[in-house]
Amino acid sequence: MSKLPPLNALRAFEATARLGSVVQAARELNVTHGAVSRHLKTLDGYFECALFERAGRHLALTADGRQLYGDVHEGIDRLRLGCQALLDRQRDAPIVLRCPGSFLARWLIPHWAHLKQAVPGIDVQVAASDSALPQRGERESAVVFLDHTPSGALVERLLEERIGPVVSPALAKRWQGAPPSALVGTPLLHTTSRAAAWTHWATARGLDATTLTLGQGFEHLFYLLEAAVSGIGVAIAPELLVKADIDAGRLVAPWGFEATGGHLFLCSGGAVSERRHRALAEWFHTTLATEGALAREG
């Protein structure tokens, strides 16, 4: 493959030939007049011939310059069109939004229509996943609960995580007015993937977590909460994911919720543009803040 002259020199040549002026070419390329002149001298030396000649106050192409200009102009124009086509495809390509299955089922899907309406220019496809965060070259975003801020340029902290015990309204009457210590000796429902949740909550409430007894464990939060709704026992869950059940009267949170030290994050891979990441982040912020305000008013 033949060696090409510097591409910046070819860009300077094309702009100067098209505009007929070094000054105008420098302005279009956002470089100095001297930089364009040096690029033109580089090409004269590379081809061992003059590509321009002075015509009054303007530059005119020589016969060699005219022959080169046609090919260079067509090549740069094709490069420009190819780059724009790729940008258009990237802009219109769907983003895969990955999140834990419990978050997907209990929060994102109920808000799905609102999301699609709020960001109509972004095609978002969702998938349940507890896997690693998106990598640099991926066109994916992820919503995750973490106890640390993940590394990466496109990371947005959305919400502080809070967890607490929830029970059915009928079972809540048994502990009406009772302190959290009343749970000591009671078999407590939990998810097998997060059995330490009770320890976090108990410690935050000043209880000795070793006095608590774990009862039935469930593989998924959905099963855990259905067991709580059915009156099987006391479960523990993130406030965000049980808010709808509490608002509907299906569950009660007798002792409130406590911060875990973790947060909900939106993280995007390097193939997701900052504009699209920001649009998703703003929607999450607005929706979560609105729900939080409504909960406080209630």
C-alpha positions as CSV (number, residue, x, y, z in Angstrom):
1,M,0.0,0.0,0.0
2,S,1.4,3.4,-1.1
3,K,2.2,5.9,1.7
4,L,-0.2,8.8,1.9
5,P,0.8,12.4,2.6
6,P,-0.4,13.7,6.0
7,L,-4.2,13.8,6.1
8,N,-4.3,17.2,7.8
9,A,-2.3,18.5,4.9
10,L,-4.8,17.1,2.4
11,R,-7.7,18.7,4.4
12,A,-5.9,22.1,4.3
13,F,-5.3,21.7,0.5
14,E,-8.9,20.8,-0.2
15,A,-10.3,23.7,1.9
16,T,-7.9,26.2,0.3
17,A,-8.7,25.0,-3.2
18,R,-12.4,25.1,-2.6
19,L,-12.4,28.5,-0.9
20,G,-9.6,30.1,-2.9
21,S,-8.0,31.5,0.3
22,V,-5.6,30.4,2.9
23,V,-7.3,32.7,5.4
24,Q,-10.8,31.3,4.8
25,A,-9.4,27.7,4.9
26,A,-7.8,28.4,8.3
27,R,-11.1,29.8,9.6
28,E,-13.1,26.8,8.4
29,L,-10.5,24.3,9.8
30,N,-10.1,26.3,13.1
31,V,-6.4,26.6,12.7
32,T,-4.0,29.4,12.1
33,H,-3.1,30.9,8.7
34,G,0.5,29.8,9.2
35,A,-0.6,26.2,9.9
36,V,-2.4,26.0,6.5
37,S,0.6,27.5,4.7
38,R,2.9,24.9,6.3
39,H,0.5,22.1,5.2
40,L,0.6,23.4,1.6
41,K,4.4,23.5,1.6
42,T,4.4,20.0,2.9
43,L,2.3,18.8,0.0
44,D,4.5,20.7,-2.6
45,G,7.5,18.9,-1.2
46,Y,5.7,15.6,-1.1
47,F,4.6,15.7,-4.7
48,E,7.7,17.7,-5.9
49,C,5.5,20.2,-7.7
50,A,3.5,23.4,-7.1
51,L,-0.2,22.9,-6.4
52,F,-1.1,26.6,-6.3
53,E,-0.1,29.7,-8.0
54,R,-0.8,33.3,-7.1
55,A,-3.6,35.0,-9.0
56,G,-3.8,38.5,-7.8
57,R,-4.9,38.4,-4.1
58,H,-6.1,34.8,-4.4
59,L,-4.6,31.4,-5.0
60,A,-5.4,29.4,-8.1
61,L,-4.8,25.7,-8.7
62,T,-2.1,24.7,-11.1
63,A,-2.8,21.9,-13.6
64,D,-1.3,19.4,-11.1
65,G,-3.3,20.9,-8.3
66,R,-6.6,20.7,-10.3
67,Q,-6.0,17.0,-11.0
68,L,-5.3,16.3,-7.3
69,Y,-8.2,18.4,-6.1
70,G,-10.9,16.3,-7.8
71,D,-9.7,13.1,-6.1
72,V,-9.1,14.7,-2.7
73,H,-12.4,16.6,-2.7
74,E,-14.3,13.4,-3.6
75,G,-12.4,11.4,-0.9
76,I,-12.9,13.9,1.9
77,D,-16.6,14.2,0.9
78,R,-17.0,10.4,1.1
79,L,-15.2,10.3,4.4
80,R,-17.6,13.1,5.7
81,L,-20.7,11.2,4.5
82,G,-19.4,7.9,5.9
83,C,-18.7,9.4,9.3
84,Q,-22.1,11.1,9.4
85,A,-23.8,7.9,8.5
86,L,-22.1,6.1,11.4
87,L,-23.1,8.9,13.7
88,D,-26.7,8.6,12.5
89,R,-26.7,4.9,13.1
90,Q,-25.2,5.3,16.6
91,R,-27.8,8.0,17.4
92,D,-30.7,5.8,16.3
93,A,-29.3,2.4,17.6
94,P,-31.2,1.0,20.6
95,I,-29.7,1.1,24.1
96,V,-30.0,-2.0,26.2
97,L,-30.9,-1.0,29.7
98,R,-30.0,-3.9,32.1
99,C,-31.2,-4.0,35.7
100,P,-31.9,-6.6,38.4
101,G,-35.1,-8.6,37.8
102,S,-36.7,-7.3,40.9
103,F,-36.2,-3.7,39.9
104,L,-37.3,-4.4,36.4
105,A,-40.6,-6.1,37.5
106,R,-41.5,-3.9,40.4
107,W,-40.4,-0.4,39.3
108,L,-39.2,0.0,35.7
109,I,-42.0,-1.9,33.9
110,P,-44.8,0.0,35.7
111,H,-43.0,3.2,34.6
112,W,-42.2,2.0,31.1
113,A,-44.8,3.9,29.2
114,H,-43.8,7.1,31.0
115,L,-40.1,6.5,30.0
116,K,-40.9,5.9,26.4
117,Q,-43.0,9.1,26.3
118,A,-40.4,11.1,28.1
119,V,-37.4,10.1,25.8
120,P,-39.1,9.5,22.4
121,G,-35.9,9.9,20.5
122,I,-34.1,7.1,22.3
123,D,-35.0,3.5,21.6
124,V,-34.5,1.7,25.0
125,Q,-34.7,-2.1,25.3
126,V,-34.7,-3.6,28.8
127,A,-33.2,-6.9,30.0
128,A,-33.0,-8.4,33.5
129,S,-29.4,-8.9,34.6
130,D,-27.3,-8.9,37.7
131,S,-24.1,-9.2,35.8
132,A,-21.1,-6.8,35.6
133,L,-21.3,-3.1,34.7
134,P,-21.3,-2.1,31.0
135,Q,-17.8,-2.0,29.4
136,R,-16.2,0.8,27.5
137,G,-17.2,-0.3,24.0
138,E,-20.8,-1.5,24.8
139,R,-24.0,0.3,23.8
140,E,-25.6,-0.7,27.1
141,S,-26.6,1.0,30.3
142,A,-27.3,-0.6,33.7
143,V,-29.2,0.4,36.8
144,V,-27.6,-1.2,39.8
145,F,-27.6,-0.9,43.6
146,L,-24.0,-0.6,44.9
147,D,-22.3,0.3,48.1
148,H,-19.6,2.2,46.2
149,T,-19.4,4.6,43.3
150,P,-18.3,2.6,40.2
151,S,-15.5,3.9,38.0
152,G,-16.3,5.3,34.5
153,A,-17.1,8.5,32.8
154,L,-20.9,7.9,32.4
155,V,-22.0,7.2,36.0
156,E,-24.9,8.9,37.7
157,R,-25.9,8.5,41.3
158,L,-29.7,8.3,41.4
159,L,-31.0,7.4,44.9
160,E,-29.9,6.4,48.3
161,E,-31.0,2.9,49.1
162,R,-33.3,2.3,52.2
163,I,-34.6,-1.0,53.4
164,G,-37.0,-2.0,56.1
165,P,-39.4,-4.7,57.3
166,V,-42.8,-5.1,55.6
167,V,-45.8,-7.2,56.6
168,S,-49.4,-7.7,55.6
169,P,-52.0,-5.3,57.2
170,A,-53.5,-8.2,59.1
171,L,-50.2,-9.3,60.5
172,A,-49.2,-5.7,61.3
173,K,-51.9,-5.5,63.9
174,R,-50.0,-8.0,66.0
175,W,-47.1,-5.6,66.4
176,Q,-49.1,-2.4,66.4
177,G,-47.1,0.1,68.6
178,A,-44.4,-2.5,69.4
179,P,-40.7,-1.5,69.2
180,P,-38.4,-3.2,66.6
181,S,-37.1,-5.4,69.4
182,A,-40.4,-7.3,69.2
183,L,-39.0,-9.0,66.1
184,V,-36.4,-10.9,68.3
185,G,-37.3,-14.6,68.2
186,T,-39.6,-14.3,65.1
187,P,-38.5,-16.2,62.0
188,L,-37.8,-13.5,59.5
189,L,-38.3,-13.9,55.7
190,H,-35.5,-12.9,53.4
191,T,-34.0,-13.4,50.0
192,T,-31.2,-15.9,49.8
193,S,-29.1,-13.5,47.7
194,R,-29.2,-10.9,50.4
195,A,-29.5,-12.5,53.7
196,A,-27.4,-9.7,55.3
197,A,-30.2,-7.2,54.7
198,W,-31.7,-7.9,58.2
199,T,-28.3,-7.3,59.7
200,H,-28.0,-3.9,58.0
201,W,-31.4,-2.8,59.2
202,A,-31.1,-4.1,62.7
203,T,-27.7,-2.4,63.2
204,A,-29.1,0.9,61.9
205,R,-32.0,0.6,64.5
206,G,-29.6,-0.1,67.3
207,L,-30.6,-3.8,67.6
208,D,-28.2,-6.7,68.2
209,A,-28.4,-8.4,64.8
210,T,-27.3,-11.7,66.4
211,T,-30.6,-11.9,68.3
212,L,-32.6,-12.1,65.1
213,T,-33.6,-15.4,63.6
214,L,-33.7,-15.9,59.8
215,G,-36.6,-18.0,58.7
216,Q,-37.7,-19.0,55.1
217,G,-35.4,-17.7,52.4
218,F,-36.6,-17.0,48.8
219,E,-34.6,-16.9,45.6
220,H,-36.3,-13.8,44.3
221,L,-37.7,-10.6,45.8
222,F,-41.0,-11.2,44.0
223,Y,-41.6,-14.5,45.9
224,L,-40.5,-12.9,49.2
225,L,-43.0,-10.1,48.9
226,E,-45.8,-12.4,47.9
227,A,-45.1,-14.4,51.0
228,A,-45.3,-11.2,53.1
229,V,-48.6,-10.1,51.4
230,S,-50.0,-13.6,52.1
231,G,-49.3,-13.1,55.8
232,I,-46.6,-15.8,56.1
233,G,-44.2,-13.5,58.0
234,V,-42.1,-10.4,58.1
235,A,-40.0,-9.7,55.1
236,I,-37.3,-7.1,54.4
237,A,-37.1,-5.1,51.2
238,P,-35.9,-1.9,49.5
239,E,-38.3,1.0,50.1
240,L,-38.3,1.9,46.4
241,L,-39.5,-1.6,45.4
242,V,-42.4,-1.9,47.9
243,K,-43.7,1.7,47.7
244,A,-46.5,0.7,45.3
245,D,-47.6,-2.1,47.6
246,I,-47.6,0.2,50.6
247,D,-49.5,2.8,48.7
248,A,-52.1,0.2,47.6
249,G,-52.5,-1.1,51.2
250,R,-51.1,-4.6,50.4
251,L,-48.1,-4.1,52.7
252,V,-47.3,-2.1,55.8
253,A,-43.9,-0.9,57.0
254,P,-44.4,-0.7,60.8
255,W,-40.8,0.3,61.7
256,G,-39.8,2.4,58.7
257,F,-36.8,2.2,56.5
258,E,-33.1,2.7,57.1
259,A,-30.3,3.7,54.7
260,T,-27.9,0.9,53.8
261,G,-25.0,3.1,52.7
262,G,-25.6,2.0,49.1
263,H,-27.1,3.9,46.2
264,L,-28.9,3.3,43.0
265,F,-26.6,4.1,40.0
266,L,-27.1,4.5,36.3
267,C,-24.0,3.4,34.4
268,S,-23.5,3.5,30.6
269,G,-20.9,1.9,28.4
270,G,-18.6,3.9,26.1
271,A,-20.7,3.4,23.0
272,V,-23.6,5.3,24.7
273,S,-23.4,9.0,23.9
274,E,-23.3,11.4,26.8
275,R,-26.4,13.1,25.5
276,R,-28.4,9.8,25.6
277,H,-27.0,8.9,29.0
278,R,-27.9,12.3,30.3
279,A,-31.5,12.0,29.0
280,L,-32.0,8.7,30.8
281,A,-30.4,10.1,34.0
282,E,-32.6,13.1,34.0
283,W,-35.7,11.0,33.5
284,F,-34.7,8.8,36.5
285,H,-34.0,11.8,38.7
286,T,-37.3,13.5,37.8
287,T,-39.4,10.4,38.3
288,L,-37.7,9.3,41.6
289,A,-37.8,12.8,43.0
290,T,-41.5,13.2,42.1
291,E,-42.4,9.9,43.8
292,G,-40.3,10.8,46.9
293,A,-42.2,14.2,47.2
294,L,-45.5,12.4,46.9
295,A,-44.5,10.0,49.6
296,R,-43.6,12.8,52.0
297,E,-46.8,14.6,51.3
298,G,-48.7,11.5,52.0
